[in-house]
């Protein structure tokens, strides 16, 4: 374990491993604790199989011996067959966790180095669709997790704004473009032009010719008419995208389209040439990757001399390495581009870039919309805006029914609707396909965003009702909370959830742990009266509620789920 994210239950984890390491004559960091299968057996478990072999004894024997020998403050070891279980004394556990949770650095790691996270990266002149939802939401969550782990994070949005398709779009604009439509519904109009181009291209030879000329004009680098209109397309697209990024709470340090690397493409090809990896194949320039187990070569220049998507990714990777000297570079892009990522990263390795092994393709599965009238409107693919709007509409209906008196209903509906979409995406393992079912996404009960938001708002409501500042940890008798170790176990495992979510690049681990915290929290305030107890007990329980509120709010913030105080 490289890094204890200050500290919670990890405090005991470290203590136990130190004692085990000493008893076994091993390094503490080579040992890993698990959780007992049954929570009643304690908070930690240590399987003895591997070590028994080394000590030439059997696991049960070793577990028994260690249980008798080990001494860890506030921790009781017990042998259960081949396992050694550890139970932390509830009073000590509550005290430790409560005091750590209340500190501002709870859940903060000390990892170093820059992590570049590229995500979202939609294509200009087209609406963002639900597929872009996943990269945007997963990328933003991973950026925050990396940051929490201690890394400096560089967020990049690699807009798809270059390639021969923009020659086609400009050709279509020159024929049929309407300034009026462009100013009112820019993306719709550009999409319409693009579709029309492809329809008419077959019967009209002058169109592809015009498209070719337009792309040459674009590639010439001059500030000609074509470039001016292409720039406007980019601006209009960004305006729409930014609106979606705002709603989803995603931010970027750099919005750099593929075009940004344009003048680095020739130097890139020269450099590749100098490393000896380039070959010619039917007039095109390729890198053969068979010797690296990849059948399809990476095409870096067509027979017509134009560069490609992969060429721009090679240039972008190299430029990012030179600029940021990253520890890791993550690319949050769907699994349909697996081959592309294997190809260009392998080209870099073949060309001798040691740093190429720091690149990670963070792939993810598809979103499949449940069939039915909510999935598509007018029989076409849903745009991301439509999905968000629909979620907000549904959230508004639910709020109207459950809490018609609520202030700021519109703003809260936006938070709940968008939060529901984000959480639904992140609660799944990223490589699995996500099936979208409106009823399930927005339910206020079950494993949903609204359920977590509601748990958080519930804490806020209790604290509001108490009508006094939440008592600080030093002002209460922590012993009064010893009857609720379950809540503190859940809160105390928050740093571990953060760490594992980052290590595995899997926000789901955090999402699932927040559900556990919420359920422990719900049990707490259902079983135990908070308000109207004796002054001392009320203070202690209010403090617990405040720590619960804080941790839920923090975790939801990392996932990008908004946390209204009332809903
Ligand atoms: N613009 C592409 C798309 O929308 C995604 C770009 C992914 N990033 C990259 N470096 N290739 O499909």
Boltz pocket constraint, residues with backbone or C-beta under 6 A from the ligand:
constraints:
  - pocket:
      binder: B
      contacts: [[A, 118], [A, 120], [A, 121], [A, 122], [A, 123], [A, 158], [A, 159], [A, 160], [A, 313], [A, 331], [A, 332], [A, 333]]
      max_distance: 6.0
